[in-house]
Amino acid sequence: MLWTGLSPDEARTYIEQKDKSKRDKRMTMTEAVQTFVKDGDNIGVGGFVNSRQPVAIAHEIIRQGRKDLILSFQSAGLVPDYLLGAMALKPDHLSVQRMEFAYCGHEYAGTSSMLRYMTENEKIFIEDWTNFSMSARFKAGAMGVPFLPIRSGLGGDIEKCNRSQTIQCPFSQRNILLIPACHPDVGILHVQEADIYGNCRIKGQTFTCPEIAMASKNVIVTCDKLIDHEIIAMDPTRTSIPFFAVDAVVELPFGSYPTVCHDIHYYDKIHLEHFKGLTDAFRKGDRDSLAAYYDAYIYGVADTDQFIDKIPYNQLKYARQTESRNLELQTHLTPPIA
């Protein structure tokens, strides 16, 4: 297998022909997923571990159901966990056939129990990369080149676990590692601000979101705040993702909750640990508790507004206050009781 998602030639042809006009790209979440996410798609997941995960998009994909998905990301937590959990509970409704990634887990809360369950039971194929090599794959896709040469990876065995290839550099005659480009069929991203055309502002670390956007065939963006294009145009250097890379814009406050969205809210430790505990229990045989979570928070709600309605106000308030205060002031906050 050389390519999952688009090949570099297919991506180049598609992007050359793509409508790059400045047009209103606002959609509902339901419309965006119906239009751009298909069975068998390679989905590029933006954000990083517990930061700016496109949770709302993942929930909608789960509600609509898709088969034989491929997930490509650098490091992620809740989005792959949500999708794998949906597959474990209802494999006829949603399935993931393959994951290409560096890390799947929740940092301090531990690695993904759903990934462990899927691999232990041989239900999914995984391709192992480093954070840097996955970043290089998206970077190659964004640049429109079929691969990038890197040094990272030559000092270990990880190249045996993926499609990278070692060659002799024609200039130095030393070994160099070639990393294949990654062109997802659809990139899913959450940002703080965007305009109706798809120009996006990311506050804080951008992770690989700009590269995923430029490498993907289509891109769905959720944003906490939709701002006027005139404001974007007044300070173009703050635009992290250009409009012509984006196909759908959904204004969705808390679209990355319960993960961090820098300058807006911190992660909800209580909700995240609750979900992590349910996936731990599922791996040990308790199916009902995780199924009840999905019925309450995903299948039992129509959209993110109804999902957020189920989060206790004091948890939302604490997440907002924690993110908006400096470290000294944070020490005076009282966390909500679980």
FENKAGI-V23563 format. One record per backbone hydrogen bond with DSSP energy under -0.5 kcal/mol. NH is the residue of the N-H (numbers start at 1). CO is the residue of the C=O. Records with the same first field share a line. If there is no record, write none. Layout:
NH=CO + CO
This chain:
6=183
11=7
12=8
13=9
14=10
15=11
16=12
17=13
18=14
20=18
23=21
25=196
27=249
32=28
33=29
34=30
35=31
36=32
37=33
38=36
40=67
41=38
43=41 + 70
44=42 + 186
45=43 + 72
46=44 + 188
48=51
49=75
51=48
52=260
55=53
56=255
58=54
59=55
60=56
61=57
62=58
63=59
64=60
65=61
69=95
70=41
71=98
72=43 + 70
73=100
76=103
77=49
78=49
81=77
82=78
83=79
84=80
85=81
86=82
87=83
88=84
89=85
90=86
93=90
94=90
95=66
97=69
98=69
99=125
100=71
101=127
102=74
103=74
105=76
106=110
109=106
110=107
112=104
116=112
117=113
118=114
119=115
120=116
121=117
122=119
123=118
124=118
125=97
127=99
128=161
129=101
134=130
135=131
136=132
137=133
138=134
139=135
140=136
141=137
142=138
143=139
144=140
145=140
148=179
150=177
154=151
156=153
159=153
160=157
161=158
162=159
165=178
167=176
169=167 + 174
173=169
176=167
177=150
178=165
179=148 + 177
180=178
181=146
182=137
183=4 + 181
184=182
185=42
186=42
187=218
188=44
189=220
190=52
191=222
192=201
193=201
194=225
195=199
198=195
200=241
201=193
203=201
209=206
212=208
213=209
214=210
215=211
216=212
217=184
218=185
220=187
221=248
222=189
223=250
224=191
225=192
227=194 + 225
231=228
232=228
233=229
234=230
235=231 + 232
236=233
238=235
239=236
240=200 + 238
241=200
245=242
246=243
247=219
248=219
249=25
250=221
251=249
252=223 + 250
255=252
257=254
259=256
260=50
261=265
264=261
265=261
266=319
268=258
269=267
272=268
273=269
274=270
275=271
276=272
277=273
278=274
279=275
280=276
281=277
282=278
283=279
284=280
285=282
286=281
287=285
290=286
291=287
292=288
293=289
294=290
295=291
296=292
297=293
298=294
299=294
300=294
301=298
307=303
308=304
309=305
310=306 + 307
311=308
315=312
316=312
317=313
318=314
319=315
320=316
321=317
322=318
323=319
324=320
325=321 + 322
330=326
331=327 + 328
332=329
333=330
335=333
